[in-house]
Amino acid sequence: MATGTDAGAVAARIVEGLAAPDLRIAFVFADWRLDAAVIAGATHRGLRAPVVGGSTIDVIGPHAGGACAAVGVGFYGDWARVGIGVAPELPKSALTRSRDAVNHAAAALGTTADALDPSRHVGITLLDGTCGHEEAFCIGSAAAAPRIRFVGGCTASDPSSNRRALVWVNGEVMSDAGVVVLLDSALPFHALTSAHLVPTEERTIVTGCSGRVIHELDGRPAATRLRELVRRVGETLDEPRPAHSFARYVDGLPYVRSIHVIDGEHLHLACAVEPGHVLRLMRPGDLIGTTKRDLALAAEKVGGPISVLLAFSCVGRHWEAQRRHLEAELAETYAAYSLVGFQSIGEQSGMLLVNHTLTGLAIGGAR
């Protein structure tokens, strides 16, 4: 981790911290205020291994919260082999380009997407969280290799700025793009998904929407209907940025769709929905307790201490922690497992884009 506003100096400290002869791949994430071309170019030139990463509102790592910073994590040693595929110009055909990226990454490993082994292979994805095609990217990438798990996150910039979110691969900075890293691991690993929101008994049907904006629920103005649902569970809706949210249930599992802001009768979500979708009203749960439980489970799954945990933590979790005065406790919980990653504005869990979720990849030690 390195802090400061001089992108060249920050990148030099990241290179100094990661450089080693047995580095197989480096993930580098940087505050959106830092010059992405400098960060990407300097780390690519300085490290003798593939470098992938992206921009973020804030990095996750051992630093003072809110500081302008970049963070990096490397995979080292013969236990790791990687293949990388890039999905450029996602607005032209996100499904096809994400599928092709998986195929290219598999070919780089000397195999095919169909032959990937879930006991050895896992997919890690990064994509521009402002491209508008995040859902299709998740579907296309995971569907290309349905036997293995995919986890990842959407890069970000400050919502109040006009800056695009960015991803980079080996010095090239891109928007409207996604990256697929296929990891062939000889060490145990676990694809982590942690969501702490609690379902209520209240359900609603989307009857009017456009992309990520809901205009109508159950045939009524969306915000009015949402307030009614929240009152029915004996609670009050926070506005304009509510603590309550929605979830779609798929095979009995909730996939959260965060409500980013309420604007009049319109509900702006962080993920797209479609007319006819049945949504469950979700209330805030035990953010700290659930996170501790799921991180402990990840350690158990890899058979002992976690050696590396690459993390994509939804910015909504951090906004909630701020509102509930849990920032320090959440940071301590992450630090206990040495999480390194970034605050995302959407997370990939399998084929779905979710919100308000921590996803990541935990790597264990040698058995």
C-alpha positions in Angstrom: 0.0 0.0 0.0 1.2 3.5 -0.8 -0.5 6.9 -0.1 0.0 10.3 -1.7 -1.2 12.4 -4.7 1.9 11.9 -6.8 1.0 8.9 -9.0 4.6 8.2 -10.0 5.8 8.1 -6.5 2.8 5.9 -5.4 3.4 3.5 -8.2 7.2 3.3 -7.4 6.4 2.2 -3.8 3.9 -0.4 -5.1 6.5 -1.8 -7.4 9.1 -1.8 -4.6 6.7 -3.7 -2.3 5.6 -6.3 -4.9 8.7 -7.0 -7.0 10.2 -10.5 -6.8 11.6 -13.1 -9.2 8.7 -15.5 -8.6 5.9 -13.0 -9.0 3.2 -14.6 -11.2 0.6 -11.9 -11.3 0.0 -8.6 -9.5 -3.4 -6.9 -8.8 -3.1 -3.1 -8.4 -6.0 -0.8 -7.5 -5.7 2.9 -7.2 -7.8 5.9 -6.0 -9.7 7.5 -8.9 -7.9 10.8 -8.2 -4.5 9.2 -9.2 -3.4 9.3 -12.8 -4.4 5.8 -14.1 -2.0 5.9 -17.0 0.9 6.6 -14.7 -0.1 3.9 -12.2 -0.8 1.3 -14.9 2.3 2.1 -16.9 4.8 2.3 -14.1 3.7 -0.9 -12.4 3.7 -2.7 -15.8 7.2 -1.6 -16.5 8.5 -2.2 -13.0 7.1 -5.7 -12.4 8.2 -8.7 -14.4 4.8 -10.3 -14.4 1.2 -9.5 -15.6 -0.4 -6.6 -13.9 -4.2 -6.0 -13.8 -6.2 -3.5 -11.8 -8.6 -0.6 -11.8 -9.8 2.6 -10.3 -11.8 2.9 -7.1 -13.4 5.3 -4.6 -11.2 3.8 -1.9 -8.8 0.9 -1.7 -8.9 -1.9 0.9 -5.7 -2.5 2.8 -3.6 -1.3 5.6 -4.0 2.4 5.2 -5.7 5.4 6.8 -9.3 5.5 5.5 -10.0 8.2 3.0 -6.4 8.8 2.1 -5.5 9.0 -1.6 -3.8 5.6 -2.1 -3.1 2.6 -4.2 -2.7 -1.0 -3.0 -1.3 -4.1 -4.6 -1.2 -7.8 -4.0 0.9 -10.5 -5.7 0.6 -14.2 -6.2 4.1 -15.8 -6.0 5.5 -19.2 -6.6 5.0 -22.3 -8.7 1.6 -22.9 -7.2 0.0 -20.3 -9.5 -0.5 -20.2 -13.2 -2.7 -17.5 -14.8 -4.4 -16.8 -18.1 -5.8 -13.4 -18.9 -8.5 -12.4 -21.4 -9.7 -8.9 -22.2 -13.3 -8.0 -23.2 -13.0 -4.5 -24.9 -15.8 -2.3 -26.2 -18.5 -4.0 -24.1 -21.4 -1.8 -25.4 -20.9 -3.5 -28.8 -21.6 -7.1 -27.5 -21.0 -7.7 -23.8 -22.1 -11.3 -23.8 -19.9 -12.3 -26.8 -16.9 -10.3 -25.7 -16.9 -11.6 -22.1 -17.3 -15.1 -23.4 -14.3 -14.6 -25.8 -12.2 -13.2 -22.9 -12.8 -16.5 -21.0 -11.8 -18.5 -24.0 -8.6 -16.4 -24.5 -7.7 -16.8 -20.9 -8.2 -20.6 -21.0 -6.1 -20.8 -24.2 -3.3 -18.9 -22.4 -3.4 -21.7 -19.8 -3.1 -24.3 -22.6 -6.7 -25.6 -22.2 -10.3 -24.8 -23.1 -13.1 -23.2 -21.1 -15.0 -26.5 -21.1 -12.0 -28.4 -19.6 -11.5 -26.1 -16.6 -11.5 -28.0 -13.4 -13.4 -26.5 -10.4 -10.8 -28.0 -8.0 -8.0 -26.1 -9.6 -9.4 -23.2 -11.6 -11.3 -20.1 -10.6 -12.3 -16.9 -12.5 -11.4 -13.4 -11.2 -13.1 -10.5 -13.0 -12.7 -6.8 -13.1 -14.9 -4.5 -15.2 -15.7 -0.9 -15.8 -18.6 -0.2 -13.4 -19.8 2.8 -15.5 -20.1 0.9 -18.8 -23.8 0.0 -18.4 -23.3 -3.6 -19.4 -22.1 -5.1 -16.2 -24.9 -7.7 -15.9 -24.3 -9.0 -19.4 -20.5 -9.3 -18.7 -21.2 -11.4 -15.6 -23.6 -13.7 -17.5 -21.3 -14.1 -20.5 -18.2 -14.8 -18.6 -19.6 -17.3 -16.1 -21.7 -19.0 -18.8 -18.5 -19.6 -20.8 -17.1 -21.8 -18.1 -20.1 -23.0 -16.0 -18.1 -25.6 -14.0 -16.0 -23.1 -12.2 -16.7 -20.2 -9.8 -16.3 -16.6 -10.8 -15.9 -13.6 -8.4 -15.0 -10.1 -9.1 -15.8 -6.4 -8.8 -16.7 -3.3 -10.7 -14.2 -0.4 -10.8 -15.4 3.0 -9.8 -14.8 6.8 -9.7 -16.4 9.4 -7.4 -20.2 9.4 -8.2 -20.2 13.3 -8.2 -17.4 13.5 -10.8 -17.6 13.0 -14.6 -14.7 10.7 -14.6 -15.1 7.2 -16.0 -14.2 4.1 -14.0 -11.2 2.4 -15.5 -9.5 -1.0 -15.8 -6.0 -1.7 -16.8 -4.0 -4.7 -18.1 -0.2 -4.6 -18.6 0.0 -0.9 -18.9 -3.1 -0.4 -21.1 -5.9 1.7 -19.5 -9.4 1.1 -20.7 -13.0 2.0 -20.1 -16.1 0.1 -21.4 -14.0 -3.0 -20.8 -13.7 -6.1 -18.6 -10.8 -8.4 -17.7 -11.0 -12.1 -16.9 -8.1 -13.8 -15.0 -8.3 -17.5 -14.8 -6.2 -18.9 -12.0 -4.8 -22.4 -12.0 -4.0 -23.0 -8.3 -2.1 -25.9 -6.7 -3.1 -24.4 -3.3 -6.6 -24.6 -1.8 -8.9 -21.7 -2.5 -12.4 -20.5 -1.8 -14.6 -18.1 -3.7 -16.1 -15.9 -1.0 -19.5 -14.2 -1.1 -20.8 -12.5 2.0 -24.1 -10.6 2.2 -25.6 -9.5 5.5 -29.0 -8.0 4.6 -31.9 -9.8 6.1 -35.1 -10.7 4.2 -38.5 -9.5 5.3 -41.7 -11.2 4.4 -42.6 -8.4 2.1 -42.5 -9.0 -1.7 -43.2 -6.7 -4.6 -43.4 -7.0 -8.4 -41.6 -4.6 -10.7 -44.3 -3.3 -13.1 -42.5 -0.4 -14.5 -38.7 0.2 -15.0 -36.0 1.3 -17.3 -32.6 -0.2 -16.8 -31.6 0.5 -13.3 -34.5 2.8 -12.5 -37.8 1.5 -11.1 -40.8 3.7 -11.7 -43.6 1.4 -10.6 -44.1 -1.4 -8.1 -47.3 -3.5 -7.9 -48.9 -1.0 -10.3 -48.2 1.9 -8.0 -45.6 4.7 -7.9 -42.4 3.1 -6.8 -41.3 5.3 -3.9 -44.8 5.4 -2.4 -45.1 1.6 -2.6 -41.6 1.2 -1.0 -42.5 3.4 1.9 -45.7 1.3 2.4 -43.7 -1.9 2.4 -41.2 -0.6 5.0 -44.0 0.6 7.2 -45.6 -2.8 7.1 -42.5 -4.3 8.7 -42.7 -1.6 11.4 -39.8 0.5 10.2 -39.1 3.9 8.6 -37.5 4.5 5.2 -34.3 6.6 5.2 -34.3 9.0 2.3 -32.8 9.9 -0.2 -30.3 7.0 0.4 -32.2 4.2 2.1 -30.8 1.5 4.3 -33.4 -0.9 3.1 -32.9 -2.7 -0.2 -34.3 -5.4 -2.5 -33.1 -8.9 -3.4 -33.9 -11.3 -6.2 -34.0 -14.9 -5.1 -32.4 -17.5 -7.4 -32.4 -21.1 -6.3 -33.2 -20.0 -2.8 -30.3 -17.5 -2.6 -30.7 -13.7 -2.3 -28.9 -11.5 -4.8 -29.1 -8.0 -3.5 -30.1 -5.0 -5.7 -29.2 -1.9 -3.6 -31.3 1.2 -3.9 -28.7 3.9 -4.6 -31.0 6.9 -4.2 -34.7 7.9 -4.2 -35.6 10.6 -6.6 -39.2 11.6 -6.4 -41.1 8.4 -7.2 -38.1 6.9 -8.9 -35.9 4.3 -7.3 -32.3 4.3 -8.7 -30.7 0.8 -8.2 -27.1 -0.3 -8.6 -28.2 -3.3 -10.7 -30.7 -3.6 -13.5 -34.1 -5.2 -13.0 -36.8 -6.1 -15.5 -40.6 -5.9 -15.5 -42.1 -9.0 -13.8 -39.1 -9.5 -11.4 -40.3 -10.4 -7.9 -38.2 -8.6 -5.3 -38.0 -9.2 -1.6 -37.7 -6.3 0.7 -34.4 -6.5 2.7 -33.5 -4.8 6.0 -30.0 -4.1 7.4 -28.6 -7.1 9.3 -25.5 -7.7 11.3 -22.8 -6.3 9.1 -19.9 -7.1 11.4 -21.1 -10.5 12.7 -21.9 -11.8 9.2 -18.6 -10.7 7.8 -16.7 -12.3 10.6 -18.6 -15.5 10.2 -18.1 -15.7 6.4 -14.4 -14.9 6.6 -13.9 -17.6 9.3 -15.7 -20.0 7.0 -13.4 -19.1 4.1 -10.4 -19.9 6.4 -12.0 -23.2 7.2 -12.6 -24.0 3.5 -9.0 -23.5 2.6 -7.9 -25.7 5.5 -6.2 -23.2 7.8 -4.9 -19.6 7.8 -5.6 -17.6 4.7 -2.4 -16.5 3.0 -4.0 -14.1 0.5 -7.5 -12.7 0.3 -8.3 -10.6 -2.8 -11.4 -8.7 -2.0 -14.2 -6.7 -3.7 -16.3 -4.9 -1.1 -19.3 -3.0 -2.2 -19.2 0.7 -1.4 -22.7 0.3 0.0 -21.3 -1.7 2.8 -18.9 1.1 3.7 -21.6 3.8 3.4 -23.8 1.7 5.7 -20.8 1.3 8.2 -20.4 5.0 8.1 -24.1 5.7 8.9 -24.1 3.1 11.7 -20.7 4.2 13.1 -19.1 0.8 12.3 -16.3 2.0 10.1 -13.5 1.2 12.6 -15.0 -2.2 13.4 -15.4 -3.1 9.7 -11.8 -2.1 9.0 -10.6 -4.2 12.0 -12.6 -7.2 10.7 -11.0 -6.9 7.3 -7.5 -6.3 8.7 -7.7 -9.5 10.8 -7.7 -11.4 7.5 -5.3 -9.1 5.6 -7.9 -8.3 2.9 -6.5 -6.4 -0.1 -8.7 -5.1 -2.8 -11.0 -2.2 -3.5 -14.5 -0.7 -2.8 -16.6 -1.8 -5.8 -19.9 -0.5 -7.2 -21.1 -4.0 -8.1 -19.8 -7.5 -7.5 -19.8 -10.6 -9.6 -20.9 -13.8 -7.9 -21.3 -16.5 -10.4 -23.4 -15.4 -13.3 -25.0 -12.5 -11.4 -24.1 -8.9 -10.6 -24.9 -8.2 -7.0 -24.7 -5.2 -4.6 -24.0 -4.6 -0.9 -21.9 -7.7 -1.0 -18.3 -8.7 -0.2 -16.9 -11.1 -2.8 -13.3 -12.3 -3.1 -10.9 -15.1 -3.4 -9.2 -16.7 -0.4 -6.0 -18.6 -0.9 -4.7 -21.1 1.7 -1.3 -22.4 2.4 0.4 -25.6 1.4 -1.0 -28.8 2.9 
